[in-house]
Amino acid sequence: MQFRHSGKLRFEDPIGNRFRWGRFDSWQAGNTGIFLLHDLQQLRGLVGTFAEVALDLVAYSSDQVIFHSPPEGFLWGKTNSEGLITFALIKSPYWYRLLYDLREIVYMQWDEGAEQGEGEWIPAVQDFPLPAAGGRAIEIHADGRVKIRNA
């Protein structure tokens, strides 16, 4: 698979949204993308141990919810200006399967312009579940604190 060699994939969904996936370790502080998870166990690698109420919130939320949380481990100190990282648990069957097959946390960024020479866009058969702008956002903390945010 292309991802194993290059560490990147570029998609275009049926409604014309374009976005890039990269390896978890390619993320850098200041990036504005989202970590995509397909399993709650991956959440521990990003943000450490969580209160049950916070885990339930992630587990039972819809695909369209984006979460913000303080990071854990090597991501500490490499956050956005608010000291948080952004992630989403993808449950939509088509996108879940792609993430599952990659077997790692993926970092996604919306395409902000056509760049030449980077390869072809992979046509997706299903709309990507996260909205490119707007949507629902929730800030969660390991101790169970929750805050509804504007996305």
C-alpha positions as CSV (number, residue, x, y, z in Angstrom):
1,M,0.0,0.0,0.0
2,Q,1.1,3.5,-0.8
3,F,0.9,4.6,2.9
4,R,3.5,2.1,4.0
5,H,6.1,3.5,1.7
6,S,5.4,7.3,1.6
7,G,3.5,7.8,4.9
8,K,0.9,9.8,3.0
9,L,-2.4,9.4,1.3
10,R,-4.5,12.1,-0.4
11,F,-8.3,11.7,-0.7
12,E,-11.1,13.4,-2.5
13,D,-14.6,12.4,-1.3
14,P,-17.7,12.4,-3.5
15,I,-18.7,16.0,-2.5
16,G,-15.3,17.4,-3.4
17,N,-13.6,17.6,0.0
18,R,-9.9,17.0,-0.3
19,F,-7.7,16.0,2.6
20,R,-4.4,14.3,3.4
21,W,-3.5,11.6,5.8
22,G,-0.1,11.3,7.3
23,R,1.7,9.1,9.8
24,F,1.2,9.9,13.5
25,D,4.8,10.7,13.9
26,S,4.8,13.2,11.0
27,W,2.7,15.7,13.0
28,Q,4.4,18.8,14.1
29,A,3.5,21.5,16.7
30,G,1.4,24.2,15.1
31,N,-0.3,21.9,12.6
32,T,-4.1,22.4,12.4
33,G,-5.2,18.9,11.5
34,I,-6.9,16.1,13.4
35,F,-5.7,12.8,14.7
36,L,-8.0,10.0,13.4
37,L,-8.6,7.0,15.6
38,H,-10.5,3.8,14.9
39,D,-10.3,2.3,18.4
40,L,-10.6,3.7,21.9
41,Q,-7.3,2.0,22.8
42,Q,-5.5,4.4,20.5
43,L,-6.8,7.2,22.6
44,R,-4.4,6.2,25.4
45,G,-1.4,6.7,23.2
46,L,-2.5,10.3,22.5
47,V,-4.0,11.5,25.8
48,G,-3.2,8.9,28.5
49,T,-5.7,7.5,30.9
50,F,-9.2,9.0,31.1
51,A,-12.2,8.9,33.4
52,E,-14.9,6.6,32.4
53,V,-17.3,9.5,31.7
54,A,-14.9,11.0,29.2
55,L,-14.3,7.6,27.5
56,D,-18.1,7.0,27.2
57,L,-18.5,10.5,25.7
58,V,-15.9,9.6,23.0
59,A,-17.3,6.1,22.5
60,Y,-20.9,7.1,22.1
61,S,-20.5,10.3,20.1
62,S,-21.3,10.6,16.4
63,D,-18.6,10.7,13.7
64,Q,-19.1,14.4,13.3
65,V,-17.7,15.3,16.8
66,I,-14.2,16.6,17.1
67,F,-12.5,16.4,20.5
68,H,-9.8,18.6,22.0
69,S,-7.7,17.3,24.9
70,P,-4.3,17.8,26.7
71,P,-1.8,15.4,25.2
72,E,0.3,12.7,26.9
73,G,3.8,11.4,26.4
74,F,6.0,12.6,23.5
75,L,3.3,15.0,22.3
76,W,3.5,17.0,25.5
77,G,4.7,20.5,24.7
78,K,3.8,20.0,20.9
79,T,0.3,21.3,21.0
80,N,-1.8,24.1,19.5
81,S,-1.8,27.5,21.1
82,E,-4.3,26.4,23.7
83,G,-2.2,23.4,24.8
84,L,-4.6,20.9,23.3
85,I,-4.5,18.3,20.5
86,T,-7.5,17.5,18.3
87,F,-8.8,14.0,17.5
88,A,-11.8,12.2,16.3
89,L,-13.0,8.6,16.7
90,I,-14.1,7.5,13.2
91,K,-17.0,5.0,13.2
92,S,-18.3,5.3,9.6
93,P,-17.8,1.8,8.1
94,Y,-15.9,2.9,5.0
95,W,-13.5,5.2,6.7
96,Y,-13.2,3.0,9.8
97,R,-12.1,0.1,7.6
98,L,-9.4,2.2,5.9
99,L,-8.0,3.3,9.3
100,Y,-8.2,-0.2,10.6
101,D,-6.3,-1.6,7.7
102,L,-3.5,1.0,8.3
103,R,-3.3,-0.1,11.9
104,E,-2.0,3.1,13.2
105,I,-3.1,6.6,14.3
106,V,-3.3,8.8,11.3
107,Y,-3.0,12.6,11.2
108,M,-5.4,14.3,8.8
109,Q,-5.3,17.8,7.3
110,W,-7.8,19.4,5.0
111,D,-6.2,20.4,1.7
112,E,-5.8,24.1,1.5
113,G,-4.7,24.4,-2.1
114,A,-3.7,22.3,-5.1
115,E,0.0,21.4,-4.9
116,Q,1.7,20.0,-8.0
117,G,3.8,16.9,-8.2
118,E,2.5,15.1,-5.1
119,G,0.6,12.3,-6.8
120,E,-3.0,11.6,-7.5
121,W,-6.0,12.1,-5.3
122,I,-7.6,8.8,-4.3
123,P,-11.4,9.0,-5.0
124,A,-13.4,7.9,-2.0
125,V,-16.7,6.2,-2.3
126,Q,-18.2,7.8,0.8
127,D,-18.3,11.4,2.1
128,F,-15.8,11.9,4.9
129,P,-17.7,12.1,8.2
130,L,-16.0,15.1,9.7
131,P,-17.0,18.6,8.5
132,A,-14.3,20.7,6.9
133,A,-15.6,23.7,8.8
134,G,-17.9,24.2,11.7
135,G,-19.3,21.1,13.3
136,R,-19.4,20.0,17.0
137,A,-16.4,20.2,19.2
138,I,-15.9,19.0,22.8
139,E,-13.0,19.6,25.1
140,I,-12.4,16.6,27.4
141,H,-9.9,16.1,30.2
142,A,-8.6,13.0,32.0
143,D,-10.4,13.9,35.2
144,G,-13.8,13.9,33.4
145,R,-14.2,17.7,32.9
146,V,-16.1,18.4,29.7
147,K,-16.6,21.7,27.8
148,I,-18.7,22.2,24.6
149,R,-16.7,24.3,22.2
150,N,-17.2,26.1,18.9
151,A,-15.5,24.1,16.2
